[in-house]
């Protein structure tokens, strides 16, 4: 999607950007905005992903989450392989329009992470001491809800 075909207004500046009512996303040098995905009912952070103009436009138009995979270099609809479609209930954009938050209801088993878990944020980082190569993460108890290999295949990183 080029600037000529983009459904979005060019990025505004200053007060127009921060206080105006025109959606004018500021995509980064790679053409992406960051998207934080949260559960619409609980507010739990489920995942962080990126959207290019096409993914953002499709998400707005369809009400289902679409993202851009940096690792695969392509657009993807959440749940296209797994069935864990994310129905968007609300979308918010930040003050300088370079990040969005979507509040979703997740279909299927309710998993949003390709590891089979509900959330991609299933480990905690210890606080209160300087990090070192020996710093250990702790699991939150969010166990897989499905077998990723059965859904995505042996080499798949599915989304």
C-alpha positions, 0 to 999 in steps of 0.5 A: 500500500503506497502513500497514494493509495493509503486510506489514512491522512498524512501524519499531522503535526503538533496540536493537530496530531495530538488533539485533532480528530483525524486518524493520521498514523505515523508509521515508522521507517519500516512502515509499521505501528506497534499494536498492544492487544489486550483482553476486552473483558479483563484488560490482560495484555495478550500480545504485542505485534505490528501493523502496516497500513494494510493491516491497520486498515483491514482491522478497522474495516473487518473488526478482526485483528490483522498484523504484519509479521516482521519475521515472515515479511507478510500480512496475517490475520490472527487466527487464520491457521489456529482458529483463535480469531481476535474480534476487535471491540475497541481500538485506541491510538496514542497521542502521537499516533504511532501505536495502537491498543486493541481490546479483543475477544479471542475465539477458539481456545482463547489462546493468543500466543503461538506457544499455545498460551493465552498471553505471550507474556507468560514469564516474569522478570525478577526485580530488585537486583542487577541483571546478569547472564544468570538471571532466571525468568519465572513462569506465571502458570499460563499453560498451553491451551493447544499443541502448537506443533499440531496446529502450525507444524514442526517448523511453523511459528504460526500466529 
